[in-house]
Amino acid sequence: MTSETEHPGPLSSSYWPASAAEQVKESTVTSLLLDAQRQSPGKVALVAGAPDPSERRRWTYSELAEQAERVARALLERFEPGERVAVWAPNAPEWVLLELGAAMAGVVLVTLNPVLRPREIAYALRQSRSSGLFVVPEIRGNPTAPVVEELRHELPNLREVESLAGWEAFLASAGSASTAGPLPEVAAGDPAQIQYTSGTTGFPKGALLSHRGITNNASFCAQRLEVTGDDIWVNPMPLFHTGGCVLAVLGAIAANATQVLVPFFDPGLVLELAESERATVMGGVPTMLIAELEHPGIAGRDLSRLRSVLSGGSTVPADLVRQVEATLGVRFGIVFGQTESSPVITQTRLDDSLEDKALTIGQPLPQTEVKIVDPASGEVLPPGATGELCTRGYLMMLGYFDMPEATAEAIDAEGWLHTGDLCSMDERGYCKVEGRLKDMIIRGGENIYPREIEELLFTHPGVADVAVVGVPDARWGEQVAAFVRPAAGHEPSEADLAAFASEHLAPHKVPRTWVFMDELPLTASGKVQKFVLRERLAGG
C-alpha cells in the first residue's frame, strides 16, 4: 500500500481540509474482494481461530471470493437487492461470508449484537424492516429459536429465518453459478450495512453505511497502520461493530493480509492464536489489551513477530500505550471515530512520538475534512480551543435509516456530521478528546446511552426519578451508575432494580452502581445536573 503524502503546514484555525494524500475510490465491498482475489488468489485470507487447532478452517482469497458468490446467489433466491437481512450471531467465518455475500447481492446487512435482549432485537428488526434473519442455535447457552418464534408476530416484514448451523444447506440452495445469470450491479454509493447506535432520545438509530464509506475508510485505516500482504491480523473485535467487520475484515482484504478471526474474546486464546498463527498485527479495545497484558500465560508466549497493535473504541489511557509498546515490543496505533463515520475520523501513525500516541487521537485520515467548532455559535475555533468535532466527506453515513429528523439533527445543511464529541486540535492537526456533549457512556468499547436505561427504569413502580451517568473505571474505561429517587411508599433495592434491568437490557447496559437519593440536583429549568452526580460519586 502506498504511503500518505505530507500533511498541511501549521494551522491557523482548528480546521483540517480533506487532504488528497490518497484518492477516494468508487469501490464496493465486492470490488475490494475481487481485487484481492486477482492480486493474491492463493494467499490465505481468513482463518477461523477456533480454540481447538484441528478446527481452524482456512480460506484463500480465491476460495473466499467463490464462497461469497455462492452466498450472494443463495440470498438472491430469497431476497431482492436493497432488502435488509439481519445477522444475530457471535463471531464466525460464516458471518464474514454473509457480510461479503450480502454486499455482492446488493442486500443490506443489519448487524445485531449477540447479547441483545428479545425486546432490543425486536426493535431493530422492526425498525429496519428486515426481510431475513440469520441466527445461531444458541447464544451463551440460551436457545434462540424460541425467542425468534415468540417475536415473529411483531415482525410482519420478516419472511425468512436461517440458522448458521444449516449453512451448507443454505449454500446448496443457490444451484450452480455456471448456469445462473449475472449478479446485480452494486454502486459505490449504495447502502451496504445498517449498524445500530443509540442517541439522546433513547431510541436506537440505524446508521446506514455505504460501500464507498466503509471500503475507503478500511483501506485508509489499514494504510496508516502500515498493513501489507505479508501481515497476519488477529481480530478479536466483535463483528457486529464497525471495528470488527469494517476495520479488521475489510482492512485486511484491502491490504491482501490474512485475518485470524477470534470467535469470542478470551485473552488466553488471543495470545495463543497470536503465537501459533505468527501474528504481526493485533487489534482490540483497551479492556481487551489490559486483559491480555494481565494474563498469566503472556510471559510464555512467543510474540516476536507481532509488530503493531491497534486500539480505540474508548479512551486509551496513556499508561496503556506505554505498557503495550514496552511489554510486547510493538508500535501502537489509536483510532477515533463513530459508527456514523464508517467509522474512523482520526488515527495516529505508528512512527508518531510516544507523547502523541499517548495523549492524542492523531490526525484526520486522508480525504477527511474536520473542524472544531463552538457548539453554540458554530464558529471554527483557534488551535488548542475545545469545541465539538465535526467531519465531512466520503466517510459519512447516508443517514439514519427511516429517521429523517434524527439525520437532520446529526448532519447539518452544509453536510457536516456533528459528532457530539468535545475535542481540540493543535497547529499540526493532531486532535485530543476533551469530553462529550452527549452523555454517552463508553464501557469497554461499547456505547451505552443513559436515556435508554433511564426510560426503562422509569417504568419500575418503585422509581420516581432516575439519572444514569458514566463513572470512571480502571478496567472498563467507564461503568454505568444509576441515581434513583424512590417513589413514595417504595423502598426498591439494588438487587430488585438490577434484576429488572437485566430482564430488558443487554448485560453491559445494566448499572453496576446504584445510589438512592431523596432529590436529584436540578438546574433552574428542571434538568438533572449530571456533572454534580459524577462529582458526588467521585467524592464518595
ZAMIVO-119771 format. One record per residue (C-alpha): z, y, x. Coordinates in steps of 0.05 Angstrom, whole numbers, padded with zeros to 5 digits, always signed. Example, Ala and Ser with C-alpha at 12.3 -4.5 7.8 and 13.67 -1.06 7.14 Angstrom:
<atoms>
+00156-00090+00246
+00143-00021+00273
</atoms>
This chain:
<atoms>
+00000+00000+00000
-00016+00069+00026
+00039+00117+00044
+00053+00182+00009
+00030+00248+00037
+00076+00304+00059
+00118+00338+00005
+00113+00413-00010
+00149+00464+00034
+00215+00498+00017
+00221+00511-00057
+00237+00580-00085
+00258+00551-00152
+00282+00484-00179
+00211+00464-00196
+00172+00406-00165
+00097+00404-00180
+00062+00339-00196
+00040+00328-00124
-00023+00288-00117
+00001+00244-00060
-00027+00187-00100
-00074+00189-00159
-00054+00163-00227
-00097+00103-00242
-00125+00086-00310
-00093+00019-00304
-00065-00032-00353
-00017-00090-00342
-00078-00135-00344
-00118-00096-00293
-00057-00096-00247
-00051-00172-00253
-00125-00185-00245
-00128-00141-00183
-00072-00183-00152
-00108-00247-00172
-00172-00223-00137
-00135-00199-00075
-00084-00256-00067
-00105-00315-00110
-00066-00368-00071
-00004-00326-00058
+00060-00347-00094
+00071-00294-00147
+00131-00320-00186
+00188-00366-00171
+00237-00389-00225
+00303-00382-00189
+00339-00438-00225
+00408-00458-00198
+00380-00528-00185
+00329-00522-00128
+00290-00581-00156
+00276-00540-00219
+00247-00479-00183
+00177-00476-00211
+00124-00433-00176
+00061-00397-00197
+00007-00369-00152
-00027-00305-00173
-00087-00345-00196
-00042-00390-00238
-00003-00331-00265
-00067-00297-00290
-00093-00362-00320
-00027-00374-00357
-00025-00302-00381
-00094-00311-00412
-00071-00375-00447
-00011-00336-00475
-00057-00280-00498
-00104-00327-00535
-00045-00363-00567
-00017-00296-00590
-00085-00276-00619
-00084-00339-00662
-00024-00308-00697
-00026-00233-00688
-00074-00175-00687
-00079-00126-00628
-00030-00069-00639
+00021-00112-00676
+00091-00117-00648
+00122-00181-00623
+00195-00184-00601
+00229-00228-00549
+00303-00244-00555
+00319-00285-00494
+00351-00283-00425
+00310-00282-00361
+00259-00339-00357
+00189-00346-00328
+00163-00354-00399
+00190-00284-00413
+00147-00257-00356
+00086-00297-00381
+00097-00269-00451
+00100-00198-00422
+00034-00208-00386
+00000-00246-00442
+00021-00196-00496
-00008-00140-00453
-00073-00178-00446
-00077-00189-00521
-00063-00117-00537
+00002-00137-00571
+00062-00091-00563
+00123-00127-00534
+00191-00108-00564
+00246-00125-00515
+00314-00144-00542
+00380-00150-00504
+00403-00223-00509
+00475-00203-00523
+00459-00160-00584
+00495-00180-00648
+00456-00201-00711
+00465-00131-00741
+00434-00099-00680
+00377-00150-00675
+00360-00140-00749
+00356-00065-00740
+00309-00069-00681
+00263-00120-00714
+00262-00080-00779
+00252-00012-00746
+00196-00037-00701
+00164-00075-00759
+00157-00134-00712
+00110-00188-00738
+00134-00241-00689
+00196-00262-00652
+00204-00307-00591
+00274-00334-00581
+00311-00387-00542
+00350-00442-00580
+00417-00413-00559
+00446-00354-00522
+00512-00363-00485
+00526-00425-00526
+00511-00392-00593
+00452-00422-00632
+00400-00371-00652
+00363-00407-00707
+00418-00396-00760
+00420-00322-00743
+00345-00314-00749
+00344-00353-00815
+00400-00310-00843
+00363-00246-00824
+00293-00264-00847
+00303-00239-00919
+00316-00170-00889
+00252-00171-00847
+00190-00171-00892
+00143-00159-00832
+00168-00219-00793
+00116-00274-00802
+00124-00318-00741
+00185-00343-00703
+00171-00383-00640
+00221-00419-00595
+00211-00414-00520
+00235-00486-00519
+00167-00503-00551
+00127-00464-00501
+00076-00518-00484
+00061-00529-00557
+00052-00454-00567
+00003-00451-00509
-00035-00512-00534
-00050-00475-00599
-00096-00428-00561
-00150-00480-00553
-00200-00476-00495
-00211-00409-00462
-00282-00430-00444
-00302-00433-00517
-00263-00372-00541
-00290-00303-00550
-00275-00243-00507
-00204-00214-00505
-00194-00146-00537
-00206-00082-00499
-00139-00051-00479
-00139+00021-00454
-00090+00052-00405
-00063+00098-00458
-00048+00042-00507
+00024+00022-00522
+00050-00037-00482
+00124-00042-00498
+00179-00016-00543
+00246-00012-00507
+00306+00006-00549
+00353+00061-00528
+00403+00100-00569
+00416+00173-00579
+00469+00221-00604
+00451+00203-00676
+00478+00134-00664
+00413+00101-00687
+00375+00062-00633
+00307+00091-00618
+00247+00051-00593
+00215+00084-00534
+00140+00068-00538
+00115+00060-00467
+00042+00060-00447
+00004+00015-00399
-00013+00075-00357
+00060+00096-00353
+00092+00030-00334
+00038+00006-00286
+00033+00071-00246
+00109+00080-00246
+00120+00009-00220
+00066+00020-00167
+00094+00086-00142
+00164+00058-00140
+00143-00004-00101
+00103+00040-00054
+00163+00085-00038
+00205+00022-00028
+00150+00001+00022
+00137-00065-00012
+00076-00104+00013
+00043-00171+00001
+00088-00201+00055
+00151-00187+00015
+00194-00234-00027
+00232-00195-00080
+00294-00226-00112
+00301-00198-00182
+00368-00208-00218
+00355-00149-00266
+00352-00167-00340
+00280-00168-00364
+00295-00131-00428
+00307-00070-00383
+00252-00030-00351
+00288-00043-00285
+00272-00117-00294
+00205-00122-00330
+00173-00058-00303
+00200-00041-00233
+00211-00112-00209
+00158-00152-00247
+00101-00102-00246
+00123-00071-00179
+00118-00139-00145
+00050-00151-00177
+00024-00083-00155
+00043-00099-00084
+00019-00172-00088
+00090-00193-00069
+00129-00255-00090
+00181-00245-00144
+00240-00292-00148
+00267-00287-00219
+00342-00298-00226
+00357-00330-00295
+00425-00297-00302
+00468-00255-00256
+00514-00295-00213
+00529-00265-00144
+00532-00333-00111
+00464-00353-00140
+00432-00288-00119
+00457-00297-00048
+00435-00369-00046
+00365-00350-00071
+00361-00293-00021
+00375-00343+00035
+00334-00403+00011
+00273-00362-00011
+00277-00319+00052
+00281-00255+00011
+00261-00188+00042
+00275-00143-00019
+00330-00146-00070
+00349-00102-00129
+00409-00093-00174
+00453-00042-00208
+00516-00022-00168
+00562-00071-00203
+00516-00128-00181
+00517-00105-00109
+00592-00098-00109
+00600-00169-00135
+00553-00195-00082
+00590-00160-00026
+00656-00187-00052
+00631-00258-00059
+00667-00305-00010
+00602-00341+00007
+00565-00280+00034
+00590-00290+00105
+00559-00359+00109
+00490-00338+00084
+00431-00324+00129
+00404-00259+00101
+00370-00238+00165
+00302-00229+00132
+00330-00181+00080
+00304-00111+00097
+00315-00067+00036
+00358-00062-00027
+00340-00020-00088
+00393+00004-00137
+00401+00052-00195
+00416+00048-00269
+00482+00083-00260
+00515+00127-00208
+00510+00095-00139
+00575+00110-00101
+00564+00138-00032
+00611+00086-00002
+00570+00031-00032
+00506+00056+00001
+00542+00056+00069
+00574-00011+00057
+00509-00046+00036
+00470-00018+00095
+00525-00036+00144
+00542-00105+00116
+00471-00130+00103
+00434-00091+00157
+00385-00064+00107
+00356+00002+00085
+00378+00027+00017
+00336+00058-00038
+00360+00093-00101
+00320+00104-00165
+00337+00153-00221
+00305+00159-00289
+00310+00134-00361
+00273+00087-00407
+00233+00145-00437
+00202+00160-00368
+00176+00089-00355
+00230+00092-00322
+00234+00125-00252
+00232+00200-00242
+00261+00208-00172
+00272+00159-00115
+00299+00163-00045
+00259+00138+00015
+00282+00082+00060
+00280+00129+00121
+00320+00184+00087
+00384+00204+00121
+00447+00167+00102
+00472+00232+00072
+00411+00239+00027
+00415+00166+00005
+00490+00171-00008
+00491+00239-00043
+00424+00249-00076
+00375+00213-00121
+00315+00231-00077
+00252+00269-00093
+00205+00260-00153
+00154+00205-00149
+00080+00224-00140
+00046+00257-00199
+00115+00271-00230
+00129+00343-00249
+00204+00360-00250
+00243+00423-00265
+00317+00441-00272
+00328+00489-00329
+00384+00529-00361
+00400+00486-00423
+00410+00549-00465
+00350+00592-00444
+00302+00540-00417
+00291+00584-00354
+00277+00548-00289
+00338+00555-00244
+00341+00572-00170
+00351+00516-00119
+00422+00489-00119
+00438+00511-00190
+00459+00459-00242
+00419+00451-00306
+00381+00400-00347
+00328+00358-00312
+00262+00357-00348
+00199+00319-00329
+00126+00317-00348
+00067+00273-00331
+00036+00204-00338
+00105+00171-00339
+00128+00199-00406
+00135+00154-00466
+00084+00160-00522
+00143+00177-00566
+00198+00142-00604
+00166+00090-00649
+00162+00116-00720
+00212+00172-00706
+00172+00237-00702
+00233+00282-00709
+00271+00247-00653
+00208+00250-00610
+00202+00326-00622
+00275+00334-00601
+00262+00297-00535
+00193+00325-00517
+00183+00400-00526
+00119+00437-00546
+00097+00443-00474
+00102+00368-00463
+00167+00367-00423
+00214+00308-00433
+00286+00333-00435
+00329+00280-00403
+00397+00307-00423
+00420+00297-00350
+00453+00355-00313
+00423+00357-00243
+00410+00404-00186
+00350+00408-00138
+00353+00434-00067
+00298+00471-00029
+00268+00404-00007
+00263+00377-00078
+00320+00328-00069
+00360+00322-00133
+00432+00307-00149
+00463+00284-00214
+00520+00331-00233
+00536+00305-00303
+00505+00293-00372
+00491+00337-00431
+00495+00276-00474
+00558+00235-00480
+00522+00173-00457
+00566+00122-00421
+00534+00080-00366
+00573+00016-00355
+00544-00030-00302
+00474-00002-00313
+00479-00010-00389
+00470+00054-00430
+00523+00060-00484
+00523+00114-00536
+00591+00135-00565
+00564+00156-00633
+00543+00084-00650
+00613+00059-00634
+00646+00116-00670
+00606+00106-00733
+00625+00033-00734
+00700+00046-00723
+00699+00099-00777
+00685+00042-00826
+00751+00008-00809
+00803+00024-00863
+00856+00038-00810
+00816+00092-00775
+00817+00164-00799
+00783+00195-00739
+00757+00169-00673
+00724+00194-00609
+00693+00150-00556
+00685+00172-00484
+00668+00142-00417
+00722+00138-00364
+00712+00124-00290
+00717+00052-00267
+00712+00029-00195
+00673-00034-00211
+00631-00017-00272
+00619+00057-00259
+00647+00073-00328
+00685+00038-00383
+00689+00054-00457
+00752+00087-00483
+00767+00100-00556
+00815+00153-00581
+00837+00136-00652
+00875+00176-00705
+00902+00123-00752
+00892+00131-00827
+00954+00148-00868
+00995+00086-00883
+00960+00044-00830
+00980+00023-00761
+00919-00011-00731
+00930-00048-00665
+00886-00052-00604
+00873-00126-00619
+00852-00112-00691
+00803-00057-00672
+00775-00095-00613
+00763-00157-00656
+00730-00113-00709
+00684-00080-00658
+00667-00148-00627
+00641-00173-00693
+00588-00118-00696
+00574-00095-00625
+00549-00126-00560
+00608-00141-00513
+00593-00085-00464
+00600-00033-00521
+00669-00055-00543
+00722-00005-00518
+00767-00031-00463
+00818+00025-00471
+00849+00045-00537
+00891+00108-00546
+00925+00125-00612
+00936+00199-00627
+00965+00240-00684
+00910+00292-00675
+00846+00296-00634
+00834+00361-00595
+00782+00403-00632
+00741+00465-00619
+00742+00524-00666
+00681+00495-00701
+00716+00428-00711
+00682+00388-00657
+00723+00339-00615
+00735+00365-00544
+00717+00301-00508
+00727+00332-00439
+00800+00343-00459
+00807+00270-00477
+00778+00249-00410
+00825+00295-00373
+00885+00269-00412
+00867+00197-00397
+00856+00213-00324
+00924+00246-00322
+00958+00186-00353
</atoms>
